Amino acid sequence: DVDLVQSGGGLVQTGGSLRLSCATPGFTFDNYAIGWFRQAPGKEREGLLCHSTSTTGTIYYSESARGRFTLSSDNANTETYLQMNDLRAEDTGVYYCVIGAKTYCEHGSYYKLTNFGSWGQGTQVTVSS
């Protein structure tokens, strides 16, 4: 397993932005899949998006994330970021990064990322009106 250390998050007003970070100390993920998930209060965990070297661009699992959330990484491929803009109350929840084999980032399914990837500890995001 890979150790993932998350940071960022916190309290933000509706319409604001946040950037979440996910670091992988001692590990480079240039040939792996990276995904971000969210668990809203009282709801099941849902996939938001993923990216790997085997995909063309970012795969979005959540239509609400498309156009507002962007995944990026540092040049060393040791830290990945989730930039979230135009945040809404329904974006409130615990956010998780996941890393797995590059084939785990698939169109229409995040089953493999969910069940076989390595997970960060999660970070709370609260959006208030």
PLY file of the C-alpha trace (Angstrom):
ply
format ascii 1.0
element vertex 129
property float x
property float y
property float z
element edge 128
property int vertex1
property int vertex2
end_header
0.00 0.00 0.00
0.92 3.60 -0.61
0.75 6.18 2.17
-1.37 9.17 1.20
-1.40 12.30 3.34
-4.21 14.73 2.73
-4.37 18.41 3.63
-6.49 21.40 2.83
-10.20 21.57 3.30
-12.07 23.55 5.92
-14.96 25.97 5.95
-15.83 28.08 2.91
-18.80 30.15 1.84
-21.03 29.26 -1.07
-19.39 30.27 -4.31
-15.91 30.10 -2.84
-12.95 27.92 -3.76
-10.72 25.41 -2.02
-7.77 23.32 -3.00
-7.22 19.92 -1.45
-3.83 18.25 -1.48
-2.83 14.63 -1.39
0.85 13.83 -0.93
2.57 10.50 -1.39
5.83 10.70 0.59
8.55 8.63 -1.03
6.34 7.50 -3.89
5.82 8.86 -7.41
2.51 8.15 -9.07
3.33 9.02 -12.67
2.16 5.62 -13.89
-0.85 5.21 -11.61
-4.46 6.26 -11.41
-5.46 9.08 -9.09
-9.01 9.55 -7.98
-11.01 11.76 -5.66
-14.10 10.69 -3.77
-16.55 12.41 -1.49
-18.85 11.25 1.30
-21.60 13.69 2.15
-23.35 13.49 5.52
-25.78 10.60 5.58
-24.87 9.49 2.06
-22.74 6.83 0.49
-19.29 7.63 -0.72
-19.28 8.69 -4.37
-16.59 8.97 -6.98
-15.90 12.45 -8.32
-13.17 12.09 -10.92
-9.98 10.26 -11.81
-6.99 10.47 -14.09
-4.22 8.17 -15.18
-1.67 7.86 -17.96
-4.04 5.39 -19.64
-6.85 7.92 -19.96
-7.25 10.90 -22.24
-7.95 13.73 -19.87
-9.91 13.47 -16.65
-12.81 11.07 -16.24
-15.67 12.64 -14.33
-18.00 10.36 -12.38
-19.99 13.24 -10.93
-21.72 15.63 -13.29
-21.86 18.23 -10.53
-18.07 18.17 -10.37
-17.58 18.65 -14.09
-16.66 22.23 -14.88
-16.02 23.11 -11.24
-13.48 20.57 -9.98
-10.07 20.08 -11.54
-7.39 17.52 -10.80
-3.70 18.38 -11.16
-0.33 17.22 -9.89
3.08 18.67 -9.18
5.92 18.13 -11.64
7.51 15.47 -9.45
4.28 13.44 -9.34
4.39 13.24 -5.57
1.45 15.46 -4.78
-1.93 15.74 -6.40
-4.50 18.48 -5.97
-8.22 18.87 -6.26
-9.14 22.46 -7.11
-12.78 23.13 -6.30
-14.49 26.27 -7.51
-17.99 27.68 -7.17
-18.62 25.53 -4.14
-22.17 24.72 -3.11
-23.75 23.53 0.12
-24.16 20.07 -1.39
-20.39 19.82 -1.79
-20.08 19.52 1.98
-18.52 16.24 3.02
-15.34 14.31 3.64
-13.06 14.16 0.62
-10.68 11.29 -0.09
-7.88 10.79 -2.57
-7.15 7.33 -3.90
-4.24 5.89 -5.86
-4.27 2.63 -7.73
-3.09 0.87 -10.86
-3.52 3.04 -13.93
-6.21 0.75 -15.35
-8.38 1.42 -12.29
-9.40 4.75 -13.79
-12.22 3.58 -16.05
-15.08 5.23 -17.84
-18.34 4.61 -16.05
-16.97 2.72 -13.07
-14.86 3.42 -10.02
-15.27 -0.07 -8.60
-11.58 -0.93 -8.89
-10.40 2.34 -7.38
-12.84 1.91 -4.52
-11.94 -1.66 -3.72
-8.30 -2.01 -4.67
-6.80 1.46 -4.37
-4.88 3.04 -1.49
-6.84 5.70 0.37
-5.97 8.95 2.07
-7.28 9.68 5.55
-9.93 12.10 4.30
-10.39 15.80 4.86
-13.54 17.71 5.79
-15.00 20.36 3.53
-17.91 22.43 4.78
-19.67 24.90 2.53
-21.92 27.38 4.27
-24.41 29.81 2.81
0 1
1 2
2 3
3 4
4 5
5 6
6 7
7 8
8 9
9 10
10 11
11 12
12 13
13 14
14 15
15 16
16 17
17 18
18 19
19 20
20 21
21 22
22 23
23 24
24 25
25 26
26 27
27 28
28 29
29 30
30 31
31 32
32 33
33 34
34 35
35 36
36 37
37 38
38 39
39 40
40 41
41 42
42 43
43 44
44 45
45 46
46 47
47 48
48 49
49 50
50 51
51 52
52 53
53 54
54 55
55 56
56 57
57 58
58 59
59 60
60 61
61 62
62 63
63 64
64 65
65 66
66 67
67 68
68 69
69 70
70 71
71 72
72 73
73 74
74 75
75 76
76 77
77 78
78 79
79 80
80 81
81 82
82 83
83 84
84 85
85 86
86 87
87 88
88 89
89 90
90 91
91 92
92 93
93 94
94 95
95 96
96 97
97 98
98 99
99 100
100 101
101 102
102 103
103 104
104 105
105 106
106 107
107 108
108 109
109 110
110 111
111 112
112 113
113 114
114 115
115 116
116 117
117 118
118 119
119 120
120 121
121 122
122 123
123 124
124 125
125 126
126 127
127 128
